[in-house]
Amino acid sequence: MSVEQRLQRLEDIEAIKQLIARYMTAADKNGDPELMAPCFTEDAVWNAEGIGRWEGRDNIVQGLHETSTKVLSWALHYATQPIIEVADDGQSATGEYYLWELAKAAQEDGSPDQDTWIGGWYESKFRKEGGDWKFSHIELILKLLSPASAATWETPIPPWKG
């Protein structure tokens, strides 16, 4: 691999990290549609068991905005430890990174929003369009969804125990 190819790969990885950061910022701003829409390809898919599955940029943006205003009235997302693999053609990539989130979650009984811990990881696919990296698929795997006041954290049942 030439120096130019190695440099391009590093620039692509950094651009994808910046995309992840912009996505997290949009999510923290109640899924702001103007910030969220440029993060996705037209045919993107977003999925998280227990939250929702949306196909197509417009549906993803609408679904995340609704979730970020009705289900989570406030959130602070941290994406950490990204591992990004850029394909040899430089036009697609995959990535995994952890999610640590502080949130205020709506309660079904109408009581005040509850301080909540959320944790897991993202498995994502990216595609370069017009020189810009975008998400083409996001899979969020939740491992922690628990009231902050709980004596012990509540974690989803692992699939191998269900």
Secondary structure, DSSP 8 states (H G I E B T S, - for coil): --HHHHHHHHHHHHHHHHHHHHHHHHHHTTT-HHHHGGGEEEEEEEEETTTEEEESHHHHHHHHHHIIIIIEEEEEEEEEEEEEEE-TTSSEEEEEEEEEEEEEE--TTS---EEEEEEEEEEEEEEEETTEEEEEEEEEEEEEEEETT-SS------TTT-
